[in-house]
Amino acid sequence: MSSVAADDWRRFDEEAVLWEATPRTTRALPGMGLSVALLVGVFWLAVTVSGWALVLVPAAAAPGLFHYLRVVTTAFVLTDREITVKTGILGRSVRSVEYSRVQNVGYSQGVTGSVFGYGTVEIEIAGGRDLQLYDVYDPTEPYEIVRECATGTATEIPGSLETWEAIREEVTALRERIESQ
């Protein structure tokens, strides 16, 4: 699990980050492979035809760079209140969905995902487009977190002991004021 600076885009200070990750960097390999093939072609042209072919090096490197940047600028964060997906290379797109809007959650792993321990968590959202936490290591962990938070089966009570004691004191004070009138 990598650090994706969840603190930079949480909405509430008291939110607890339960899980955070980025897609596996190997997801960028197809684009990087294309760039390597294009670079070999460009260098072959430069050696056999004309040295001017070297001006194509940036264009040949672009697909690999784009795919790599797309992977490392994507982040998934599960807090005790919501699911957040952040994407974007030059621009930024942040989508947060509260657990109350989650209708269904599941995960899938292909053959290689089962062997190497990665997969995709699919989250169905009421009244909106679905979310995918794709190519994450151990998809069972975020799956369980979303399932527990969405169905209310989490065993942990939200908030700290101090917060609940302060609430109890306020409620007691309010009740005493009402009863004294």
Phi, psi and chi 1 to 4 in degrees:
 res  aa     phi    psi   chi1   chi2   chi3   chi4
   1 MET       -  129.8 -174.9  173.8   -0.9      -
   2 SER  -104.3  157.4   64.4      -      -      -
   3 SER   -82.2  125.7  176.9      -      -      -
   4 VAL  -117.8   21.3  -69.7      -      -      -
   5 ALA    55.3   53.8      -      -      -      -
   6 ALA   -61.4  -29.3      -      -      -      -
   7 ASP   -62.1  -23.7  -67.1  -26.2      -      -
   8 ASP   -71.5  -21.4  -66.0  -16.6      -      -
   9 TRP  -136.5   26.0   34.8  -68.7      -      -
  10 ARG   -78.1  149.2  -80.0 -169.1  -86.6  153.4
  11 ARG   -88.1  -29.0  -72.8 -161.6  -68.0 -177.8
  12 PHE  -123.3  137.3  -55.4  103.6      -      -
  13 ASP   -63.6  -33.6  -70.6  -24.5      -      -
  14 GLU   -85.7    4.9   63.1  -87.4    2.5      -
  15 GLU   -69.7  135.9 -101.2 -177.6  -51.4      -
  16 ALA  -102.9  129.9      -      -      -      -
  17 VAL   -79.1  120.3  174.1      -      -      -
  18 LEU   -93.6  -29.5  -55.5  175.2      -      -
  19 TRP  -163.2  142.3  179.7   85.8      -      -
  20 GLU  -149.2  146.2   59.0 -176.4  -47.7      -
  21 ALA  -164.2  168.8      -      -      -      -
  22 THR  -122.1  162.9   60.2      -      -      -
  23 PRO   -63.1  159.5  -19.0   29.1      -      -
  24 ARG   -61.5  138.9  -62.2  173.6  -41.2  114.7
  25 THR   -67.8  -21.4   52.1      -      -      -
  26 THR   -66.1  -12.0   55.1      -      -      -
  27 ARG   -61.8  -23.1 -176.7  173.3  174.8   85.4
  28 ALA   -84.6   -5.0      -      -      -      -
  29 LEU   -59.1  -40.8  -74.3  179.0      -      -
  30 PRO   -59.5  -44.0  -25.7   34.3      -      -
  31 GLY   -66.2  -37.1      -      -      -      -
  32 MET   -69.8  -36.0  -65.3  171.5   83.4      -
  33 GLY   -63.9  -40.7      -      -      -      -
  34 LEU   -61.0  -43.4  174.8   61.5      -      -
  35 SER   -62.1  -41.6  -75.9      -      -      -
  36 VAL   -62.1  -44.5  167.7      -      -      -
  37 ALA   -61.8  -43.0      -      -      -      -
  38 LEU   -65.2  -40.3  -69.5  173.1      -      -
  39 LEU   -64.5  -39.7  -74.1  168.8      -      -
  40 VAL   -61.2  -43.6  167.0      -      -      -
  41 GLY   -62.2  -41.9      -      -      -      -
  42 VAL   -65.0  -44.9  165.4      -      -      -
  43 PHE   -66.6  -35.2  -73.1  120.2      -      -
  44 TRP   -62.8  -45.3  178.3   80.5      -      -
  45 LEU   -61.2  -40.9  -78.1  174.6      -      -
  46 ALA   -63.8  -37.7      -      -      -      -
  47 VAL   -78.8  -41.7  170.4      -      -      -
  48 THR   -92.6  -32.6   59.8      -      -      -
  49 VAL  -107.0  -64.8  178.7      -      -      -
  50 SER  -156.7  140.7  169.5      -      -      -
  51 GLY   -64.9  -18.4      -      -      -      -
  52 TRP   -65.3  -16.3  -75.4   99.9      -      -
  53 ALA   -63.4  -19.0      -      -      -      -
  54 LEU   -64.5  -16.5  -70.2  176.6      -      -
  55 VAL   -67.7  -14.4  -61.7      -      -      -
  56 LEU   -85.5   -2.7  -62.5  174.0      -      -
  57 VAL   -57.3  -47.3  166.9      -      -      -
  58 PRO   -60.4  -38.5  -23.3   32.8      -      -
  59 ALA   -67.6  -35.2      -      -      -      -
  60 ALA   -71.8  -32.7      -      -      -      -
  61 ALA   -80.9  -18.0      -      -      -      -
  62 ALA   -58.7  -46.0      -      -      -      -
  63 PRO   -59.2  -42.7  -21.2   30.2      -      -
  64 GLY   -65.3  -43.4      -      -      -      -
  65 LEU   -63.5  -42.4 -178.9   62.6      -      -
  66 PHE   -61.5  -48.2  172.0   76.8      -      -
  67 HIS   -63.8  -40.1  -79.4   83.6      -      -
  68 TYR   -64.6  -47.4  176.1   75.1      -      -
  69 LEU   -63.3  -35.6  -71.2  174.8      -      -
  70 ARG   -64.4  -35.8 -166.0  169.2   76.7 -179.1
  71 VAL   -73.0  -47.4  167.3      -      -      -
  72 VAL   -76.3  -13.6  -61.6      -      -      -
  73 THR  -100.6   11.1   58.4      -      -      -
  74 THR  -102.5  136.0  -62.0      -      -      -
  75 ALA  -142.1  144.7      -      -      -      -
  76 PHE  -122.1  131.6  -50.0  117.9      -      -
  77 VAL  -134.9  131.3  175.4      -      -      -
  78 LEU  -112.8  121.0  -57.0  178.9      -      -
  79 THR  -108.2 -176.8   68.3      -      -      -
  80 ASP   -76.7   -3.7   55.3   -8.5      -      -
  81 ARG  -116.5  -31.8  -66.6 -175.3 -176.6 -157.9
  82 GLU  -156.3  169.3   62.8 -168.6    9.4      -
  83 ILE  -108.1  132.1  -53.9  157.9      -      -
  84 THR  -129.1  134.1  -55.9      -      -      -
  85 VAL  -123.1  124.9  176.3      -      -      -
  86 LYS  -116.6  129.0  178.3 -178.9   78.5  164.2
  87 THR  -136.8  164.6   58.0      -      -      -
  88 GLY   129.5  139.8      -      -      -      -
  89 ILE   -98.1  -63.7  -64.2  173.0      -      -
  90 LEU   -91.9  -45.0  -62.8  175.5      -      -
  91 GLY   -92.7 -179.3      -      -      -      -
  92 ARG  -136.3  134.1 -177.3   69.8   59.6 -136.9
  93 SER  -126.0  121.6  172.0      -      -      -
  94 VAL  -122.5  124.0  177.6      -      -      -
  95 ARG  -122.3  121.4 -178.1  162.0  179.3 -126.6
  96 SER  -116.9  136.4  -64.4      -      -      -
  97 VAL  -131.4  129.0  175.2      -      -      -
  98 GLU   -74.8  151.1  -66.6  178.8   -0.3      -
  99 TYR   -61.8  -25.9  -70.7  111.9      -      -
 100 SER   -65.1  -18.6   61.2      -      -      -
 101 ARG   -93.0   -3.2  -65.2 -170.4   49.5 -143.3
 102 VAL   -78.0  124.6  172.4      -      -      -
 103 GLN   -97.8  -34.8  -71.9 -171.7  -38.6      -
 104 ASN  -156.9  151.5 -164.0   13.1      -      -
 105 VAL  -140.7  141.9   62.4      -      -      -
 106 GLY  -155.0  171.3      -      -      -      -
 107 TYR  -140.2  156.5   72.5   92.8      -      -
 108 SER  -137.0  148.9   60.3      -      -      -
 109 GLN  -138.4  128.4  -69.5 -180.0  -71.1      -
 110 GLY   -77.8 -171.6      -      -      -      -
 111 VAL   -61.6  -49.6  173.2      -      -      -
 112 THR   -67.6  -33.8   56.4      -      -      -
 113 GLY   -64.2  -37.9      -      -      -      -
 114 SER   -67.5  -38.0  -65.2      -      -      -
 115 VAL   -71.2  -44.2  171.5      -      -      -
 116 PHE   -99.2    0.5  -65.0  110.0      -      -
 117 GLY    79.3   36.0      -      -      -      -
 118 TYR  -131.5  164.8   68.9   90.0      -      -
 119 GLY  -174.9 -168.8      -      -      -      -
 120 THR  -123.5  131.3  -62.1      -      -      -
 121 VAL   -97.7  124.6  179.3      -      -      -
 122 GLU  -108.9  125.3  -62.6  152.0    2.8      -
 123 ILE  -121.7  117.2  -54.9  163.5      -      -
 124 GLU   -85.7  129.9  -66.4  178.1   22.0      -
 125 ILE  -112.4  134.2  -54.0  -60.8      -      -
 126 ALA   -72.6  127.8      -      -      -      -
 127 GLY    69.7   26.9      -      -      -      -
 128 GLY  -167.2  174.5      -      -      -      -
 129 ARG   -76.4  149.9   68.1  178.9 -157.0  -86.6
 130 ASP   -71.1  160.8  -63.1  -16.5      -      -
 131 LEU  -109.9  149.2  -71.8  177.0      -      -
 132 GLN  -131.5  130.1  -77.2 -168.5  -21.0      -
 133 LEU  -102.2   91.4  -47.2  178.6      -      -
 134 TYR   -94.0  148.8   52.9   86.3      -      -
 135 ASP    52.0   47.5  -86.1   -5.0      -      -
 136 VAL  -103.1  144.8  -65.2      -      -      -
 137 TYR   -70.0  142.1  -73.5  107.8      -      -
 138 ASP    48.7   71.6 -171.8   17.0      -      -
 139 PRO   -65.8  -12.9   26.3  -34.3      -      -
 140 THR   -67.9  -31.2   58.1      -      -      -
 141 GLU   -65.4  -54.8 -176.8 -179.2   -0.8      -
 142 PRO   -66.0  -31.1   18.9  -29.2      -      -
 143 TYR   -59.2  -48.6  162.6   78.2      -      -
 144 GLU   -63.9  -40.4  -72.1  -65.1  -28.8      -
 145 ILE   -63.1  -48.1  -68.2  169.9      -      -
 146 VAL   -63.7  -43.7  171.6      -      -      -
 147 ARG   -60.5  -46.0 -170.5 -177.7   60.6   75.6
 148 GLU   -66.1  -44.1  -72.0  174.8   -0.6      -
 149 CYS   -70.7  -33.8  -69.5      -      -      -
 150 ALA   -76.2  -32.6      -      -      -      -
 151 THR   -97.1   -6.2   59.9      -      -      -
 152 GLY    76.7   21.3      -      -      -      -
 153 THR   -94.9    9.5   58.8      -      -      -
 154 ALA   -64.7  141.3      -      -      -      -
 155 THR   -87.0  -13.8   56.9      -      -      -
 156 GLU   -90.1  137.6 -136.5  175.3  -87.4      -
 157 ILE   -85.3  131.3  -63.3  173.5      -      -
 158 PRO   -67.9  149.0   22.3  -29.8      -      -
 159 GLY    88.5  166.2      -      -      -      -
 160 SER   -96.7  169.0   65.7      -      -      -
 161 LEU   -61.6  -40.5  177.6   60.8      -      -
 162 GLU   -62.3  -39.8  -66.3   81.3   23.2      -
 163 THR   -62.2  -46.1  -57.1      -      -      -
 164 TRP   -68.9  -33.5  -73.6  106.6      -      -
 165 GLU   -66.2  -39.5  -73.2  173.8  -14.8      -
 166 ALA   -65.1  -39.9      -      -      -      -
 167 ILE   -64.2  -43.4  -69.2  170.9      -      -
 168 ARG   -60.7  -42.4 -176.5 -177.7   63.5 -163.1
 169 GLU   -63.0  -41.4  -71.1  174.1   14.8      -
 170 GLU   -64.4  -44.9  -75.2  -68.0  -39.2      -
 171 VAL   -64.3  -41.0  169.6      -      -      -
 172 THR   -62.9  -43.5  -57.4      -      -      -
 173 ALA   -63.6  -42.0      -      -      -      -
 174 LEU   -63.7  -43.4  -77.2  170.8      -      -
 175 ARG   -62.6  -41.3 -170.8  176.3   79.8 -161.6
 176 GLU   -64.9  -39.2  -72.2  173.1   -2.2      -
 177 ARG   -65.0  -41.0  -82.0 -170.1 -131.5  143.8
 178 ILE   -67.0  -42.5  -68.5  171.0      -      -
 179 GLU   -70.0  -27.1  -71.1  175.5   -6.3      -
 180 SER   -81.1  -11.2   66.6      -      -      -
 181 GLN   -87.0      -  -68.6 -179.9    0.2      -
